[in-house]
Amino acid sequence: MAGQHNKIINAAVKKILAPEGLFRVGSSRRWIDDNGYFVIQVEFQPSAYNRGSYLNVGISFLWEASEGLNETLAFNIGYP
């Protein structure tokens, strides 16, 4: 069933977010909008209790260069 959910999510995201410049991170359910000094993240989190998905949107500011990108790329400001 997860494969079917992924296909539905990917089709909707390609139609709505991709034209806005967001790109997918690998084969994950995370999409990124790189704006240079900040990154907007859109994530479709699977629900363990129900059918469907949670939509998480957040922003990461990239002006802190003391850490690697993997430690910096987090939801600094954002909500489900």
C-alpha positions as CSV (number, residue, x, y, z in Angstrom):
1,M,0.0,0.0,0.0
2,A,2.9,2.4,0.7
3,G,3.9,2.2,-3.0
4,Q,0.5,3.4,-4.1
5,H,0.6,6.3,-1.5
6,N,4.0,7.3,-2.8
7,K,2.8,7.4,-6.4
8,I,-0.2,9.6,-5.5
9,I,2.0,11.9,-3.5
10,N,4.7,12.1,-6.2
11,A,2.2,12.9,-8.9
12,A,0.6,15.7,-6.9
13,V,4.0,17.1,-5.9
14,K,5.4,17.1,-9.4
15,K,2.3,19.0,-10.6
16,I,2.3,21.6,-7.8
17,L,5.8,21.9,-6.2
18,A,8.1,21.1,-9.0
19,P,7.0,24.1,-11.2
20,E,7.8,26.3,-8.2
21,G,11.5,25.1,-8.3
22,L,11.4,22.4,-5.5
23,F,13.3,19.2,-6.1
24,R,13.1,15.8,-4.5
25,V,15.8,14.4,-2.3
26,G,16.6,11.0,-3.8
27,S,13.6,8.7,-3.6
28,S,12.4,10.2,-0.2
29,R,9.2,12.0,0.6
30,R,11.2,15.2,1.1
31,W,11.3,18.1,-1.3
32,I,13.7,21.1,-1.1
33,D,13.5,24.7,-2.3
34,D,17.1,26.1,-2.2
35,N,17.1,29.9,-2.0
36,G,20.8,30.4,-1.3
37,Y,21.0,31.4,2.3
38,F,17.9,29.4,3.4
39,V,16.2,26.2,2.4
40,I,12.5,25.4,2.6
41,Q,11.8,21.7,3.2
42,V,8.5,20.0,2.5
43,E,8.1,16.5,3.9
44,F,5.3,14.0,3.6
45,Q,5.6,11.9,6.8
46,P,3.8,8.6,6.8
47,S,1.2,8.1,9.5
48,A,1.6,5.0,11.7
49,Y,-2.0,5.2,12.9
50,N,-4.1,6.2,9.9
51,R,-4.1,6.1,6.2
52,G,-2.5,9.1,4.6
53,S,0.4,11.4,5.4
54,Y,1.3,14.4,7.5
55,L,2.6,17.4,5.7
56,N,5.6,19.1,7.4
57,V,6.9,22.4,6.1
58,G,10.0,24.1,7.6
59,I,12.8,26.5,6.9
60,S,16.5,26.1,7.6
61,F,18.8,29.2,7.5
62,L,22.2,28.3,6.1
63,W,24.4,31.2,7.4
64,E,25.9,29.0,10.1
65,A,28.9,27.3,8.4
66,S,30.6,25.6,11.5
67,E,28.6,22.4,11.0
68,G,28.2,20.1,8.0
69,L,25.1,20.3,5.8
70,N,23.6,17.2,7.3
71,E,23.6,18.7,10.8
72,T,22.5,22.1,9.6
73,L,19.6,20.9,7.4
74,A,16.8,20.7,10.0
75,F,13.4,22.3,10.6
76,N,14.7,25.5,12.3
77,I,11.2,27.0,12.0
78,G,8.3,24.8,10.9
79,Y,5.2,22.9,11.9
80,P,3.3,19.9,10.7
